[in-house]
Amino acid sequence: MSESLKVFCAGLMHESHSFCPIPADLATFKSTGGILVGDEVRSEFHGTRSELGAIFDLSDRLGWSLLHPLFAHTVPSGPVTAETFHYFSAIIEKELVSNLPVDGVILVLHGAMLVDGLDDAEGELLRRVRELIGPETPIAVTFDLHGNIGTAVAEQANIVSSYRTTPHVDQYEAALRAGELLQRTMAGEINPRVAYAQLPMFDALDMGRTIAGHGPMVGINRLAAQEIENHPSILDIAIHAGFDWADKYSTGPSVLVTYDGDETLAQSVADQLIEYAWQTKAEKTVDMLGIDEVIRIAREPATSKGPLLIGDFTDCPGGAGMGDNTNMLKALIEARIEGVVVASIADPAAVEKCLAAGVNTIVELELGGRLHAIYSGRPLHVTARVLTVSDGVAFRAGPYFTGTRTYFGPSCLVDIEGVRVIIATEREQIDDRAQLRIFGIDPDEENILVCKAVNHFRADFEPISRRLIYVDSGGVVSRNFKQFAYRKIRRPIWPLDVDARAENPASEARRA
């Protein structure tokens, strides 16, 4: 029997918002349970619909000798501190060096991580890995489609595979593609490289949404699938919508084509696809409503079964929102609408007070509005009855990230003048009905569900809802981009600069 292939796998994921004041430091990673080492990585992800779940399944099937020393992640926030990045990078580098030589490397990254003092964090990590393993050992990378991917990735990686859906229900498939291409490369069947294209824009491809079945991301995926089908040398195409709130040179949509042999064709395909993103950049599939309009809709009698689903878009922790904005909650309390659940308000001090008081007690709280003078609203003085307490751990059962753990930290459900509110220690986006069920809430039977959420909750919640609307509650995940002081993003750029492409034709795409 031939000796098994030695594959090194590590993960470091963070979506960074340049204008969120909460830093991603080592304490934050630790408090959210986001640092897993050695056997903890397999225990957490084996059997899940995640990238690492796919990699473990591939390893089992193909007989890899898989090394998995680290997976680190935490909730989106401000940039990762330099100390934290170098701490994780040092672990990866040390473990890699101690296990050389390896036959291949697969890295699970996000693509929108910012690090203080680095222009391109993921590119820098790839550069360090490449320097250690040499030019011949293949590197495969998986990315979130909201990555802001720079040219260094194309220069250092052999294989790039990214999610194709939002909500991200294909994380497993993305890693499966990357791992299978890595296997073929290690076996000598292919010799892949990566072509890159970008144009001067961000806030395009409709934030990568695909769940509606139409829109720019659906269209570009269809074109990419045709290119892969028509050209055997095109092995995979990774399309990124970008993360708009990152002040980074490469912020915005990008296309990375993994190919074997025909560089001219691969670059042409990349350029054609990024041109499609440019032509459709203004198309959107959702609208943002003001609080008054949302309350008006919430007052309307239900004409069908299922809850009215309200996404508190601009305060979603999944986009680095504070998670403690009180503006929508205040309006709901004043409106006195029955059957309303708000999930959630991040407020450790309020949780501590509720837990100390106990279930079925009445507490006076100064709730929320603490983390930012502008984006959090104001603390609400409320009288609340404690209904339920929880450790805040839930395991996703819906189609997004199935089987993985979500964590509120110590938390509770309270009643405030008829509005039930989950109060959590940790900032956590809502993306699975299991998060509500641990508090005894049946989401299917509620009148109105207000979720700190942007996209991913749609996979599990929208099928049970009578209608979905989004509210701009004044949080930091605002689409009013001109309020933010971008300094590092390339200029001119659309939509900040209307004439962004006056001197930038498609043939210049990869240098944008």
Buried (B, 14 or more C-beta within 10 A) or exposed (E): EEEEBBBBBBBBBBBBBBBBBBBBBBEBBEBBBBBBEEEBBBEBBBEBBBBBBBBBBBBEEBEBBBBBBBBBBBBBBBBBBEEBBBBBBEBBBEBBEEEEEBBBBBBBBBBBBBBBEBBBBBBBBBBBBBEBBEEEBBBBBBBBBBBBBBBBBBBBBBBBBBBBBBBBBBBBBBBBBBBBBBBBBBEEEBEBBBBBBBBBBBBBBBBBBBBEEEBBBBBBBEBBEEBBEEBEBBBBBBBBBBBBBBBBBBBBBBBBBBBBBBEEBBBBBBBBBBBBBBEBBEBBBBEBBEBEBBBEBBEEEEEEEBBBBBBBBBBBBBBBBBBBBBBBBBBBBEBEBEBBBBBBBBBBBBBEBBBEBEEEEEBEBBBBBBBBEEBBBBBBEBEBBBBBBBEBBBBBEBBBBBBBEBBBBBBBBBBBEEBBBBBBBBBBBBBBBBBBEBBEBEBBEBBBBBBBBBBBBBBBBBEBBBBBBBBBBBBBBBBEBEEBEBEBBBEBBBBBEEEBBEEBEBEBBBEB
